[in-house]
């Protein structure tokens, strides 16, 4: 059965004006400015959006799908994130990962949760590894995990410039980066090394040295949390013109913090003249946001959700930025970096991952792989153990 979506103010993510779409078998089958004539007997539904914005489903490349945390004992381990905690915020594709705790949490459990989300209707992949080197893997090899395990697209989040990292040497980083790159070539996957940046003064120096001292391509390094310090963000803006895509985290930022909010970082990145396609935004959803003193003791902890993505989108639109300019860092840029060919855009043949925004720039209807997950702000589909 087919779904006909009419009078959508389409952002694909580029502005396409009012369009009509035909959806079936989980894909976008037809897009046209002219009305589509379909036999009513073949239609499961006909939805008139009356000019509401229709955008691609958001792609969140940094999500603790098994739950993050654990930096202050076992009781601080977060629970796995349920399906509707993604779809409620317009997220239709996620990439799961392990963080500080890659000891009691494993690649096997990460793969299992990734596959569970797929069974429940989301599109999901994962990074192998965690904060530390040697990397946590399932097969005993980073290269083998990427080549042989379907959902695994790269390595992450390897921690650098952080007191919680394994303090990897230049040679250790270069060696594992070469494994990731070759694995990507062999498997036609992203082959990206997703790097957690901490508060340490070394900042992005390890990445600059890898680019200077090896033949590894800039596109394979994807440093995240680059907005956590203002000086670190300036480094990131200088790195992007060379071909490295940098990732901003949509976490809450207080007025006195030495950090930029995701919305502020988006504006400053574009003002710097860095290539717009070299910026992505992720949520760190499911992860804890700990604050430490200078002795490494935790002072307090917050919790991240995918709501950070739609909060950032709404804030930038409220500041007067155009939807077509803001969307790529949440959709197309992410999909292209991670080589997810049917994600991040609305076009014929692409997966039917669609989000309708309301007048407050918030998701009111969300479709994932051709199935409505949220209608009128209410979750129609929930995870197996939700509710």
Protein Blocks (a to p, Z undefined) as FASTA:
>chain_A
ZZddehiacdfkbcebjaddddeehiafbdcfbdcdddfklpmbdcdeehpacddddddf
bdcfkogehinojklpccdddfklmmmnopabdcddddfblmlpcfklmmmmmmmmmmno
pacdddeddfbdcdddfkopaklmmmmmmklgbdcdddehifkbgoiafklmmmmmmmmm
mmmmmnopnkpacddddfbfklmmmmmmmmmmmcbdfklpccehklmpfklmmmmmmmmm
nopacddddddddfkbccddfklmmmmmmmnopafklcccdekioiacddddfkopafbd
cdddfklmmmmmmmmmmnopafklmmmmmmmmmmmmnopakgoiacehiacddddddfko
pafbdceehiafbgghiafbdcfkgZZ
